Amino acid sequence: MRMLVLGAGLQGSACAYDLLQQSAVERVTLADLKPGRLPAFLKKKSDKRLVTARLDAKQSVRLRKLMHGHDAVLNALPYYFNYSVARNAIAAGLHCADLGGNTEIVQKQKTLNAAAEKKGASVVPDCGLAPGMVNIIAAEGVRRVGEAESVKIFVGGLPQHPEPPLNYQIVYSLEGALDYYTTPSWVLRGGRPERVDALSELETVEFPHPVGTLEAFHTGGGISTMPWAYAGKIQTMEYKTLRYPGHMAVMRAVRELGLLSLDPVTVKGTKIVPRDAFIATVSPRLSKPNGRDVVALRVEVKGRSGRRVVWQLLDYYDKTTGISAMMRTTGYSLAITGVMQVDGRIRATGVHTPDEAVPFQAYVDELKKRGIEIREVTNQ
């Protein structure tokens, strides 16, 4: 199989790396506006199957030309490219998967379903960690308990060695994290989709040593379209982000003070966007190139019968490759989905989210091969 990966950032590079570990993959084309900026784990990998290409994703003609000769497009570009990439992939007759990141765009991608079916193409948005991995696990929980009553999902990318005052390091994108902190979260309450304020409804969740007690609070986008897919079928469904204790109180104060606002203010005659200034100021302090991370995940599904299933994951920075836990759980997830589309384990053509299309056991087995072990801790 021949795979085209769009975006040579952290997640796209991790996706390309994982594809190169698969003997069935004949070629990986990694396309980016700056294709020479490969991370060390790809630079030192002398594999003739890896080809880089320059791409401005805004240029559809160039994108379509680059797609020629590939079996699937794995899109790790910013979310605002997802619809156009999917549309072009369908036109070229290729399978396509992306990392999602914007629920409205996923819903727009769903309008391409008939076109994808006609071309025999599979399009799966939201194929990262959250949304992505958590959706697949939650859907399996719903199937297991029969009539589900509640679904609770908790995920966080954390530093292994937290430092005050935020006890946080950038493991994906600070800009993306701040979007989630300022965007209301869609949940199911009483079986109906509702919006709740981000950075609200604090609770604690316990994980095994050395992680211990974490705090959890609402953030936007983590489960994408699931509240609408399960409306009227499940009473309660919610997604919360995990952080070390104390993080939410600080970030809520930062937000309430207007430091995350996108509305410009005038400072000494110059218009400045508060959020841009905040990112520019704190990014150097939260960017820790040598910092080692951990991804914590917990999915709890309870049925009306009282049956309950719980899955848990703690995945750590890989010191052998230098690939972070966030890259492993996000980029590898995208790669696994793309391979499944091409080899037929994802059978449905058209546009389907991971909870609809990705086979749970095959997906979990693939993660386990990579040392990412989702443990079922409760089944009663």
Phi, psi and omega per residue, in radians:
M1 nan 2.582 -3.121
R2 -2.045 2.165 -2.988
M3 -2.072 2.356 3.066
L4 -1.864 2.069 3.109
V5 -1.851 2.172 -3.141
L6 -1.762 2.117 3.140
G7 1.792 2.007 -3.123
A8 -1.805 0.489 3.027
G9 -1.328 -2.810 -3.072
L10 -1.033 -0.879 -3.038
Q11 -1.296 -0.702 3.106
G12 -1.122 -0.687 3.117
S13 -1.170 -0.697 3.090
A14 -1.127 -0.677 3.090
C15 -1.076 -0.822 3.135
A16 -1.082 -0.733 3.127
Y17 -1.036 -0.799 -3.120
D18 -1.126 -0.710 3.117
L19 -1.048 -0.633 -3.119
L20 -1.244 -0.206 3.064
Q21 -1.470 -0.143 -3.059
Q22 -1.716 2.155 -3.093
S23 -1.154 -0.427 -3.130
A24 -1.303 -0.239 -3.123
V25 -1.527 2.044 -3.107
E26 -1.505 -0.508 -3.062
R27 -2.721 2.470 3.020
V28 -2.214 2.036 3.045
T29 -1.751 2.074 -3.133
L30 -1.846 1.943 -3.025
A31 -1.918 2.403 -3.101
D32 -2.798 2.782 3.080
L33 -1.112 -0.545 3.086
K34 -2.218 1.341 -3.017
P35 -1.169 -0.192 -3.128
G36 -1.459 -0.072 -3.032
R37 -1.587 0.752 -3.079
L38 -1.232 2.516 3.066
P39 -1.230 2.877 -3.047
A40 -1.012 -0.656 -3.069
F41 -1.184 -0.336 3.033
L42 -1.664 -0.618 -3.125
K43 -1.064 -0.686 -3.080
K44 -1.523 0.060 3.121
K45 -1.702 1.742 -3.121
S46 -1.463 1.529 -3.122
D47 -2.190 2.050 -3.092
K48 -1.147 -0.243 3.110
R49 -1.294 -0.305 -3.132
L50 -1.563 2.132 3.118
V51 -2.180 2.363 3.081
T52 -1.826 2.654 -3.135
A53 -2.543 2.535 3.079
R54 -1.477 2.339 -3.136
L55 -2.561 2.258 2.883
D56 -1.714 1.890 -3.008
A57 -1.118 -0.223 3.091
K58 -1.308 -0.288 -3.086
Q59 -1.635 1.635 -3.045
S60 -1.080 -0.633 -3.130
V61 -1.105 -0.796 3.114
R62 -1.130 -0.714 3.130
L63 -1.076 -0.818 -3.134
R64 -1.094 -0.689 3.128
K65 -1.122 -0.689 -3.138
L66 -1.185 -0.520 3.141
M67 -1.177 -0.441 -3.076
H68 -0.985 2.305 3.095
G69 1.552 0.022 3.111
H70 -1.866 2.827 3.118
D71 -1.701 -0.513 -3.097
A72 -2.642 2.655 3.056
V73 -1.947 2.156 3.085
L74 -1.929 1.923 -2.924
N75 -1.733 1.923 3.083
A76 -1.972 0.465 3.076
L77 -1.414 2.924 3.031
P78 -0.953 2.647 -2.975
Y79 -1.004 -0.486 -3.074
Y80 -1.224 -0.140 3.031
F81 -1.615 -0.159 -2.942
N82 -1.079 -0.716 -3.114
Y83 -1.163 -0.831 -3.091
S84 -1.167 -0.637 3.101
V85 -1.130 -0.779 3.127
A86 -1.082 -0.756 -3.136
R87 -1.082 -0.755 3.132
N88 -1.210 -0.636 3.105
A89 -1.115 -0.751 3.117
I90 -1.078 -0.799 3.133
A91 -1.034 -0.566 3.139
A92 -1.517 -0.067 3.132
G93 1.337 0.437 -3.119
L94 -1.810 2.648 2.946
H95 -1.245 2.735 -3.094
C96 -2.601 2.396 3.026
A97 -2.410 2.618 3.121
D98 -2.502 3.125 -3.078
L99 -1.636 0.018 3.110
G100 1.152 -2.460 3.112
G101 1.959 -0.183 3.121
N102 -2.587 1.986 -3.036
T103 -1.098 -0.686 -3.132
E104 -1.099 -0.663 3.127
I105 -1.212 -0.655 3.072
V106 -1.062 -0.748 3.111
Q107 -1.112 -0.612 3.075
K108 -1.192 -0.681 3.090
Q109 -1.063 -0.559 3.138
K110 -1.064 -0.444 3.130
T111 -1.232 -0.193 3.116
L112 -1.562 0.095 -3.032
N113 -0.979 -0.864 -3.090
A114 -1.093 -0.724 3.133
A115 -1.111 -0.701 3.132
A116 -1.172 -0.731 3.110
E117 -1.066 -0.726 -3.128
K118 -1.079 -0.612 -3.130
K119 -1.524 -0.104 -3.088
G120 1.240 0.465 -3.093
A121 -1.808 2.529 3.046
S122 -1.799 2.230 3.064
V123 -2.100 2.110 -3.139
V124 -2.191 1.777 3.047
P125 -1.335 2.996 2.985
D126 1.099 0.848 -3.021
C127 -1.830 0.462 3.112
G128 -1.644 -2.344 3.108
L129 -1.566 -1.022 3.124
A130 -2.565 1.797 0.098
P131 -1.335 2.748 3.105
G132 2.409 -1.729 -3.109
M133 -0.935 -0.794 -3.090
V134 -1.143 -0.592 3.120
N135 -1.139 -0.721 -3.139
I136 -1.119 -0.758 3.140
I137 -1.162 -0.794 -3.122
A138 -1.066 -0.731 3.133
A139 -1.094 -0.658 3.090
E140 -1.144 -0.685 3.087
G141 -1.066 -0.736 3.109
V142 -1.074 -0.726 3.110
R143 -1.123 -0.677 -3.055
R144 -1.206 -0.694 -3.038
V145 -1.493 -0.082 -3.113
G146 1.450 -1.905 3.089
E147 -1.542 1.839 -3.090
A148 -1.387 2.496 3.093
E149 -1.840 -0.693 -3.115
S150 -2.557 2.560 3.056
V151 -2.292 2.148 3.106
K152 -2.167 2.236 -3.060
I153 -2.164 2.294 3.133
F154 -2.265 2.262 3.126
V155 -2.537 2.496 3.035
G156 -2.726 2.452 2.965
G157 -1.765 2.103 -2.934
L158 -2.307 2.690 2.987
P159 -1.286 2.488 3.073
Q160 -1.159 -0.509 -3.131
H161 -2.184 1.545 -3.049
P162 -1.171 2.564 3.097
E163 -2.222 2.338 3.098
P164 -1.093 2.815 0.064
P165 -1.554 -0.262 -3.069
L166 -1.681 -0.272 -3.085
N167 0.901 0.780 -3.014
Y168 -2.567 2.623 2.966
Q169 -2.365 2.713 -3.127
I170 -1.245 2.017 3.135
V171 -2.008 -0.109 3.121
Y172 -2.471 -1.373 -3.126
S173 -2.735 2.116 3.124
L174 -1.110 -0.695 3.110
E175 -1.036 -0.737 3.109
G176 -1.136 -0.734 3.133
A177 -1.076 -0.724 -3.140
L178 -1.188 -0.570 3.031
D179 -1.037 -0.783 -3.132
Y180 -1.158 -0.543 -3.131
Y181 -1.334 -0.270 -3.094
T182 -2.020 -0.041 -3.127
T183 -1.809 2.193 3.096
P184 -0.980 2.593 -3.116
S185 -1.704 2.366 3.036
W186 -1.518 2.275 3.131
V187 -2.335 2.993 2.949
L188 -1.839 2.214 3.055
R189 -2.296 2.101 -3.084
G190 1.101 0.475 3.124
G191 1.428 0.044 -3.099
R192 -2.056 2.452 3.074
P193 -1.131 2.283 3.097
E194 -2.407 2.714 3.083
R195 -1.780 2.368 3.052
V196 -2.180 2.672 -3.081
D197 -1.145 2.394 3.008
A198 -1.142 2.730 -3.101
L199 1.034 0.792 -3.142
S200 -2.397 2.960 3.076
E201 0.957 1.023 -3.106
L202 -1.151 2.408 2.997
E203 -2.571 2.970 3.119
T204 -1.971 2.596 3.129
V205 -2.309 2.351 -3.105
E206 -1.708 2.335 3.054
F207 -2.154 2.774 3.116
P208 -1.060 2.765 3.030
H209 -0.998 2.428 0.214
P210 -1.682 0.079 -3.064
V211 -1.275 -0.894 3.063
G212 1.304 -2.453 -3.050
T213 -1.406 2.239 3.053
L214 -2.128 2.736 3.022
E215 -1.762 2.649 -3.100
A216 -2.304 2.444 -3.131
F217 -2.678 2.795 -3.100
H218 -1.178 2.429 2.928
T219 -2.479 2.802 -3.046
G220 -1.423 2.607 2.878
G221 1.525 -0.139 -2.977
G222 -1.140 -0.479 3.140
I223 -2.082 0.133 2.978
S224 0.945 -2.084 -2.986
T225 -1.538 0.024 -3.044
M226 -1.037 -0.654 3.117
P227 -1.017 -0.568 3.111
W228 -1.402 -0.626 3.137
A229 -1.119 -0.561 -3.066
Y230 -1.918 0.187 3.103
A231 -1.036 2.331 -3.134
G232 1.415 -0.142 -3.119
K233 -1.886 -0.538 -3.116
I234 -2.242 2.397 -3.097
Q235 -1.261 -0.809 -3.029
T236 -2.270 2.270 3.025
M237 -2.552 2.246 3.140
E238 -2.656 2.689 3.110
Y239 -2.137 2.314 3.085
K240 -2.291 2.534 3.083
T241 -1.500 2.485 3.115
L242 -1.748 2.368 3.035
R243 -2.508 2.917 3.022
Y244 -1.212 2.612 -3.083
P245 -0.944 2.390 3.114
G246 1.765 -0.291 -3.072
H247 -1.139 -0.792 -3.047
M248 -1.094 -0.728 -3.102
A249 -1.059 -0.726 3.134
V250 -1.165 -0.825 -3.080
M251 -1.219 -0.546 3.088
R252 -1.171 -0.695 3.096
A253 -1.129 -0.733 3.100
V254 -1.026 -0.764 -3.133
R255 -1.171 -0.787 -3.088
E256 -1.160 -0.441 3.094
L257 -1.376 -0.065 3.095
G258 1.526 0.138 -3.077
L259 -1.308 -0.181 3.087
L260 -1.867 0.149 -3.125
S261 -1.177 2.584 3.068
L262 -1.716 0.004 3.123
D263 -1.499 2.141 -3.082
P264 -1.077 2.564 3.002
V265 -2.161 2.710 -3.135
T266 -1.684 2.137 3.128
V267 -2.146 1.956 -3.140
K268 0.904 0.754 3.068
G269 1.482 -0.016 -3.126
T270 -2.034 2.324 3.108
K271 -1.389 2.249 -3.111
I272 -2.305 2.371 3.042
V273 -1.497 2.073 -3.075
P274 -0.911 -0.724 -3.110
R275 -1.152 -0.687 3.107
D276 -1.064 -0.739 3.132
A277 -1.148 -0.691 3.127
F278 -1.092 -0.821 -3.130
I279 -1.084 -0.784 -3.121
A280 -1.111 -0.578 -3.095
T281 -1.367 -0.777 -3.007
V282 -1.609 -0.373 -3.094
S283 -0.942 -0.801 3.136
P284 -1.058 -0.479 -3.115
R285 -1.462 -0.394 -3.123
L286 -1.783 -0.185 3.101
S287 -1.507 1.989 -3.106
K288 -2.180 1.555 -3.062
P289 -0.936 -0.544 -3.130
N290 -1.761 0.096 -3.140
G291 -1.295 2.394 -3.126
R292 -1.775 2.321 -3.025
D293 -1.903 2.981 3.036
V294 -2.449 2.452 3.030
V295 -1.854 2.194 3.099
A296 -1.930 2.356 -3.102
L297 -2.471 2.442 3.043
R298 -2.572 2.270 3.093
V299 -2.190 2.170 -3.119
E300 -2.110 2.183 3.107
V301 -2.193 2.243 -3.134
K302 -2.117 2.347 3.139
G303 -1.687 2.839 3.115
R304 -1.117 -0.430 3.124
S305 -1.321 -0.172 -3.075
G306 1.736 -0.181 3.118
R307 -1.164 2.486 -3.052
R308 -2.425 2.321 3.042
V309 -2.189 2.438 -3.115
V310 -2.369 2.287 3.033
W311 -2.024 2.608 -3.105
Q312 -2.483 2.577 3.116
L313 -2.500 2.343 2.879
L314 -2.207 1.976 -3.141
D315 -2.093 2.427 -2.996
Y316 -2.032 2.730 2.999
Y317 -0.814 2.358 3.139
D318 -1.622 1.800 -3.066
K319 -1.241 -0.316 3.118
T320 -1.239 -0.770 -3.102
T321 -1.714 -0.384 -3.027
G322 1.417 0.300 3.136
I323 -1.656 2.232 -3.075
S324 -1.243 2.833 3.086
A325 -1.096 -0.664 3.125
M326 -1.137 -0.653 3.103
M327 -1.215 -0.679 3.123
R328 -1.107 -0.820 -3.058
T329 -1.363 -0.362 -3.132
T330 -1.742 -1.026 -3.108
G331 -1.137 -0.720 3.113
Y332 -1.147 -0.640 3.121
S333 -1.060 -0.728 3.101
L334 -1.107 -0.756 -3.141
A335 -1.096 -0.778 -3.141
I336 -1.041 -0.774 -3.137
T337 -1.067 -0.785 -3.138
G338 -1.080 -0.746 3.111
V339 -1.100 -0.712 3.124
M340 -1.135 -0.596 3.080
Q341 -1.116 -0.762 -3.069
V342 -1.298 -0.703 -3.077
D343 -1.476 -0.026 3.017
G344 1.626 -0.008 3.094
R345 -1.216 -0.486 2.894
I346 -1.607 1.878 -2.959
R347 -1.518 -0.600 -3.003
A348 -1.261 2.317 2.949
T349 -1.597 2.965 -3.052
G350 1.721 -2.941 -3.121
V351 -1.846 2.033 -3.103
H352 -2.441 2.450 3.086
T353 -1.330 2.864 -3.076
P354 -1.000 -0.663 3.137
D355 -1.135 -0.379 3.115
E356 -1.590 -0.555 -2.899
A357 -2.004 -0.523 -2.981
V358 -1.519 2.161 3.134
P359 -1.213 2.138 -3.010
F360 -0.980 -0.981 -2.995
Q361 -1.131 -0.730 3.118
A362 -1.093 -0.692 3.133
Y363 -1.141 -0.831 -3.140
V364 -1.111 -0.680 3.104
D365 -1.091 -0.692 3.116
E366 -1.150 -0.710 3.088
L367 -1.068 -0.741 -3.114
K368 -1.072 -0.649 3.094
K369 -1.032 -0.450 -3.115
R370 -1.687 0.141 3.134
G371 1.416 0.198 3.093
I372 -1.759 1.752 -2.967
E373 -1.897 1.930 3.073
I374 -1.489 2.000 -3.052
R375 -1.711 2.302 3.038
E376 -1.500 1.892 -3.019
V377 -1.696 -0.303 3.098
T378 -2.521 2.303 3.026
N379 -2.606 1.600 -3.066
Q380 -2.554 nan nan
